[in-house]
C-alpha cells in the first residue's frame, strides 16, 4: 500500500491524547504495588531471624525504634498475630494496587481501541476514490480489527514494561541489602535474556509481517467470494474458487506455522534462562549459608525475591516479542491512516443550476492516456446522452464530474466555476450518479432511498419511486417500504435494484442527474416510462445519460459518440442516424435485432 508520512508512532501519540491519565494512574499503582510486593518476603526473613531467632533486627533505624517501643522481640513472639496482621495488610495493599492498575489499564486499552477504530474509519470515509479502487476490502478489515487489537494489547503491555523494570529494580535493591555478591550472581541472566529477546525480535517482525499479510489476503479472498455468490455459481467457478482459497489457506497456515515454530523456540529458551538463574542463586546461596555469610532468614527472603523475579525476567521476552508484532501492525494501520484524503472543508458553497463544461480535459489512469483535450458542454436543464464502446471513457466522464478523480490538465466547470473550487460536499450533493451496478445497504427500502435524510419525507420517497417506476413493485412486498433488501440488495431483482437506486438519487434533490447505463436491467417499456416521468415531473434538471440503447438516447438534446477517449460524433438522433459513422452502425444493428425478434415472434 505504501502510504507512510512521518513516524508510525505519530499515529499512536494522537490516539493517546486524553488517555495519559489512565496510563499515569496505572504506573503509579504499579510502583506502589511493586514496592509492597517485596515487603512480604522481607517481613518473613525478619520474623525468622529476629523474632523466632535472636539476631538483631535488619531494618531501618526508625522501624527498629517503633518495634522497641511496642515491646521488642518478646512482645511480637508472644503476639505473633500482629506479624500476621501486618503481613495481611501488606498483601491487601498489594491486591488493591493491582486492582487499580488493572482498572486503569482496562480504561486505557478500551479507549485507545475506540479512538483507533474511530480515526481509521473516519480516514477511510474521506480517503480518495483512487485509494479505494486500489485496496482489498478483506485486507482493510484485517488492519482495522486484528492489527488494531494487536497494538491495543501492546499498549497495555507498556505498563507491564514499567512493572517488570520496577520489580527488577526494587528486587535488586532488597537483594543487594541482603548480599551484594549473591545479587550480582542473580543479575547475570538479565543481560542474557535482553540480548536473546532483541535477537529474536527482528526475526519475529519479519515473520509476523508475512503472516499478517497472508491473513489479509485470505480475508480478501473470502470477502470477494461472499460478495459475488451468484457469479461464482453462474460460471461454475466453485472448484476454481476452492482451489484459490486452498492455496491462500496453505500460505496462511505455513506462515503462522513458521511463526509458531519461531515462538516455540523463543518461549522455550526464554523459560530456560530464569531456571538457570534459580539454579545459580540456589547453589551460591547454599554455599554462602554454609560459610556463614548469610543467615537462614536472609536466604529464605533472598530465594523468595529471586523466585519473584523469574516471571518479570521471563516477561521481558514476551514483551519484546509482542513489541515486534505491534510494530508491524502499527505500520500497517499507519498506511491506512495516511491514505490520501479529500478535503471537504475548502471550496465554495454555492447554489448549482447545472450548466456544465469540459474544457480541454486530459486524464490518465496510471500510464494509460484516456482523454486528451476533451471538450463539450451540457447547458443547464438539458439532456445529453453519451454512447461508446466499453473502455471508451463514458463512466470516467461522470467520475471526473463528481471529482472522484481530478483531471491531469484542462478544467471542468459548473455554472462557470471550476469544480476544484466548489466545496466537495456541495458538488456531490448536486451531482447524483446512478451506477450501472448500484449498491444498496442491508436496510429497508425506505432507508435506502432516503439515505441523505435522517428524518425521511415519505411523500418525497413515494414520488421518487413513482418516477423510477418501482412504487408498485414495492407495495406488492409484504412489508412494503419497510422491506429489508439484504446485503447489497440481494432480495431484489437487478431491475428493482436499479430503479430503487434511481429513486434514491431523485430523492437527494441533485441538480445534475447522471445515469451510468443504469437502465440496462429494465425492459424498454419501463425505460421509456422512467424517461417520460423524468421529463414531466422533474423540471430544470441537467441530465447525462450513458446507454447503449438507441431508444434511450434518441430524445436527448445532444448525443455524444465516444471512441478511444475522443468525441467522434455529436448532435441529435436524426442527423446522426443519417451520417456515416458509429452511431448509424449501432442504430442499424439494433433495428435489425428488433426486426429479427419480431419475425421470430410472429412465426
ChimeraX attribute file (.defattr): number of C-alpha atoms within 10 A of each C-alpha:
attribute: neighborCount
match mode: 1-to-1
recipient: residues
	/A:1	10
	/A:2	11
	/A:3	13
	/A:4	16
	/A:5	12
	/A:6	9
	/A:7	10
	/A:8	19
	/A:9	13
	/A:10	12
	/A:11	18
	/A:12	19
	/A:13	9
	/A:14	13
	/A:15	19
	/A:16	21
	/A:17	11
	/A:18	11
	/A:19	17
	/A:20	11
	/A:21	13
	/A:22	20
	/A:23	20
	/A:24	15
	/A:25	16
	/A:26	27
	/A:27	22
	/A:28	14
	/A:29	21
	/A:30	25
	/A:31	19
	/A:32	15
	/A:33	25
	/A:34	22
	/A:35	19
	/A:36	20
	/A:37	21
	/A:38	21
	/A:39	19
	/A:40	21
	/A:41	22
	/A:42	22
	/A:43	18
	/A:44	20
	/A:45	23
	/A:46	21
	/A:47	21
	/A:48	18
	/A:49	18
	/A:50	19
	/A:51	22
	/A:52	15
	/A:53	14
	/A:54	11
	/A:55	15
	/A:56	12
	/A:57	18
	/A:58	16
	/A:59	12
	/A:60	8
	/A:61	10
	/A:62	9
	/A:63	12
	/A:64	15
	/A:65	12
	/A:66	11
	/A:67	15
	/A:68	13
	/A:69	9
	/A:70	12
	/A:71	10
	/A:72	16
	/A:73	20
	/A:74	13
	/A:75	14
	/A:76	18
	/A:77	16
	/A:78	10
	/A:79	11
	/A:80	14
	/A:81	11
	/A:82	13
	/A:83	16
	/A:84	13
	/A:85	11
	/A:86	13
	/A:87	17
	/A:88	13
	/A:89	14
	/A:90	20
	/A:91	18
	/A:92	13
	/A:93	16
	/A:94	22
	/A:95	15
	/A:96	14
	/A:97	21
	/A:98	18
	/A:99	15
	/A:100	17
	/A:101	23
	/A:102	17
	/A:103	15
	/A:104	21
	/A:105	24
	/A:106	15
	/A:107	15
	/A:108	24
	/A:109	24
	/A:110	15
	/A:111	18
	/A:112	26
	/A:113	22
	/A:114	14
	/A:115	18
	/A:116	25
	/A:117	19
	/A:118	14
	/A:119	16
	/A:120	20
	/A:121	15
	/A:122	12
	/A:123	18
	/A:124	20
	/A:125	13
	/A:126	14
	/A:127	19
	/A:128	18
	/A:129	17
	/A:130	13
	/A:131	14
	/A:132	13
	/A:133	9
	/A:134	9
	/A:135	13
	/A:136	16
	/A:137	18
	/A:138	19
	/A:139	22
	/A:140	20
	/A:141	15
	/A:142	21
	/A:143	27
	/A:144	20
	/A:145	15
	/A:146	15
	/A:147	23
	/A:148	23
	/A:149	20
	/A:150	20
	/A:151	25
	/A:152	22
	/A:153	18
	/A:154	21
	/A:155	22
	/A:156	21
	/A:157	19
	/A:158	16
	/A:159	19
	/A:160	19
	/A:161	18
	/A:162	15
	/A:163	20
	/A:164	22
	/A:165	17
	/A:166	20
	/A:167	24
	/A:168	21
	/A:169	14
	/A:170	19
	/A:171	24
	/A:172	22
	/A:173	13
	/A:174	20
	/A:175	24
	/A:176	15
	/A:177	13
	/A:178	20
	/A:179	18
	/A:180	14
	/A:181	14
	/A:182	20
	/A:183	21
	/A:184	14
	/A:185	14
	/A:186	23
	/A:187	17
	/A:188	12
	/A:189	19
	/A:190	18
	/A:191	11
	/A:192	12
	/A:193	22
	/A:194	16
	/A:195	13
	/A:196	17
	/A:197	21
	/A:198	15
	/A:199	12
	/A:200	18
	/A:201	21
	/A:202	14
	/A:203	15
	/A:204	24
	/A:205	21
	/A:206	15
	/A:207	20
	/A:208	22
	/A:209	20
	/A:210	18
	/A:211	21
	/A:212	24
	/A:213	18
	/A:214	22
	/A:215	24
	/A:216	21
	/A:217	23
	/A:218	24
	/A:219	22
	/A:220	20
	/A:221	21
	/A:222	13
	/A:223	16
	/A:224	14
	/A:225	17
	/A:226	11
	/A:227	13
	/A:228	10
	/A:229	12
	/A:230	12
	/A:231	12
	/A:232	16
	/A:233	10
	/A:234	9
	/A:235	8
	/A:236	11
	/A:237	13
	/A:238	15
	/A:239	10
	/A:240	11
	/A:241	15
	/A:242	12
	/A:243	12
	/A:244	14
	/A:245	18
	/A:246	13
	/A:247	13
	/A:248	18
	/A:249	18
	/A:250	14
	/A:251	18
	/A:252	21
	/A:253	15
	/A:254	14
	/A:255	21
	/A:256	19
	/A:257	13
	/A:258	16
	/A:259	20
	/A:260	15
	/A:261	12
	/A:262	16
	/A:263	18
	/A:264	12
	/A:265	12
	/A:266	19
	/A:267	15
	/A:268	11
	/A:269	16
	/A:270	23
	/A:271	18
	/A:272	12
	/A:273	19
	/A:274	23
	/A:275	15
	/A:276	13
	/A:277	21
	/A:278	18
	/A:279	13
	/A:280	16
	/A:281	23
	/A:282	18
	/A:283	10
	/A:284	16
	/A:285	25
	/A:286	15
	/A:287	13
	/A:288	17
	/A:289	14
	/A:290	12
	/A:291	10
	/A:292	10
	/A:293	14
	/A:294	18
	/A:295	18
	/A:296	17
	/A:297	22
	/A:298	25
	/A:299	23
	/A:300	17
	/A:301	25
	/A:302	29
	/A:303	18
	/A:304	18
	/A:305	24
	/A:306	23
	/A:307	16
	/A:308	17
	/A:309	23
	/A:310	17
	/A:311	13
	/A:312	20
	/A:313	24
	/A:314	23
	/A:315	19
	/A:316	21
	/A:317	24
	/A:318	19
	/A:319	19
	/A:320	22
	/A:321	22
	/A:322	20
	/A:323	22
	/A:324	23
	/A:325	24
	/A:326	23
	/A:327	20
	/A:328	24
	/A:329	24
	/A:330	20
	/A:331	21
	/A:332	26
	/A:333	26
	/A:334	24
	/A:335	18
	/A:336	23
	/A:337	23
	/A:338	19
	/A:339	21
	/A:340	17
	/A:341	15
	/A:342	16
	/A:343	13
	/A:344	12
	/A:345	10
	/A:346	13
	/A:347	16
	/A:348	16
	/A:349	14
	/A:350	12
	/A:351	11
	/A:352	19
	/A:353	18
	/A:354	25
	/A:355	20
	/A:356	22
	/A:357	21
	/A:358	21
	/A:359	16
	/A:360	15
	/A:361	20
	/A:362	20
	/A:363	23
	/A:364	15
	/A:365	11
	/A:366	7
	/A:367	6
	/A:368	8
	/A:369	12
	/A:370	18
	/A:371	24
	/A:372	16
	/A:373	15
	/A:374	18
	/A:375	17
	/A:376	15
	/A:377	15
	/A:378	20
	/A:379	18
	/A:380	19
	/A:381	18
	/A:382	18
	/A:383	22
	/A:384	24
	/A:385	27
	/A:386	25
	/A:387	27
	/A:388	23
	/A:389	13
	/A:390	12
	/A:391	13
	/A:392	19
	/A:393	21
	/A:394	23
	/A:395	18
	/A:396	18
	/A:397	21
	/A:398	22
	/A:399	15
	/A:400	17
	/A:401	23
	/A:402	20
	/A:403	20
	/A:404	16
	/A:405	18
	/A:406	18
	/A:407	17
	/A:408	13
	/A:409	15
	/A:410	15
	/A:411	20
	/A:412	24
	/A:413	19
	/A:414	22
	/A:415	16
	/A:416	11
	/A:417	17
	/A:418	14
	/A:419	22
	/A:420	17
	/A:421	13
	/A:422	20
	/A:423	18
	/A:424	22
	/A:425	15
	/A:426	17
	/A:427	26
	/A:428	17
	/A:429	18
	/A:430	21
	/A:431	24
	/A:432	24
	/A:433	26
	/A:434	25
	/A:435	18
	/A:436	19
	/A:437	15
	/A:438	18
	/A:439	16
	/A:440	23
	/A:441	16
	/A:442	16
	/A:443	17
	/A:444	19
	/A:445	26
	/A:446	22
	/A:447	22
	/A:448	22
	/A:449	28
	/A:450	23
	/A:451	16
	/A:452	15
	/A:453	11
	/A:454	8
	/A:455	9
	/A:456	15
	/A:457	12
	/A:458	13
	/A:459	8
	/A:460	17
	/A:461	23
	/A:462	19
	/A:463	16
	/A:464	28
	/A:465	23
	/A:466	16
	/A:467	23
	/A:468	26
	/A:469	22
	/A:470	22
	/A:471	21
	/A:472	11
	/A:473	11
	/A:474	21
	/A:475	13
	/A:476	10
	/A:477	11
	/A:478	9
	/A:479	12
	/A:480	16
	/A:481	21
	/A:482	15
	/A:483	17
	/A:484	20
	/A:485	20
	/A:486	15
	/A:487	13
	/A:488	15
	/A:489	23
	/A:490	16
	/A:491	14
	/A:492	16
	/A:493	12
	/A:494	17
	/A:495	17
	/A:496	20
	/A:497	25
	/A:498	28
	/A:499	29
	/A:500	27
	/A:501	26
	/A:502	29
	/A:503	27
	/A:504	27
	/A:505	27
	/A:506	27
	/A:507	23
	/A:508	20
	/A:509	18
	/A:510	22
	/A:511	25
	/A:512	29
	/A:513	22
	/A:514	27
	/A:515	22
	/A:516	23
	/A:517	22
	/A:518	24
	/A:519	28
	/A:520	19
	/A:521	18
	/A:522	18
	/A:523	10
	/A:524	14
	/A:525	8
	/A:526	17
	/A:527	20
	/A:528	15
	/A:529	14
	/A:530	21
	/A:531	16
	/A:532	13
	/A:533	14
	/A:534	17
	/A:535	14
	/A:536	10
	/A:537	11
	/A:538	16
	/A:539	11
	/A:540	14
	/A:541	20
	/A:542	23
	/A:543	24
	/A:544	22
	/A:545	25
	/A:546	26
	/A:547	21
	/A:548	20
	/A:549	17
	/A:550	18
	/A:551	14
	/A:552	19
	/A:553	22
	/A:554	16
	/A:555	16
	/A:556	19
	/A:557	17
	/A:558	19
	/A:559	24
	/A:560	24
	/A:561	22
	/A:562	22
	/A:563	18
	/A:564	15
	/A:565	22
	/A:566	18
	/A:567	18
	/A:568	14
	/A:569	18
	/A:570	19
	/A:571	16
	/A:572	18
	/A:573	20
	/A:574	11
	/A:575	10
	/A:576	20
	/A:577	18
	/A:578	11
	/A:579	12
	/A:580	10
	/A:581	13
	/A:582	19
	/A:583	24
	/A:584	18
	/A:585	13
	/A:586	17
	/A:587	19
	/A:588	14
	/A:589	12
	/A:590	16
	/A:591	13
	/A:592	12
	/A:593	12
	/A:594	12
	/A:595	12
	/A:596	12
	/A:597	11
	/A:598	11
	/A:599	10
	/A:600	9
	/A:601	8
	/A:602	7
	/A:603	5
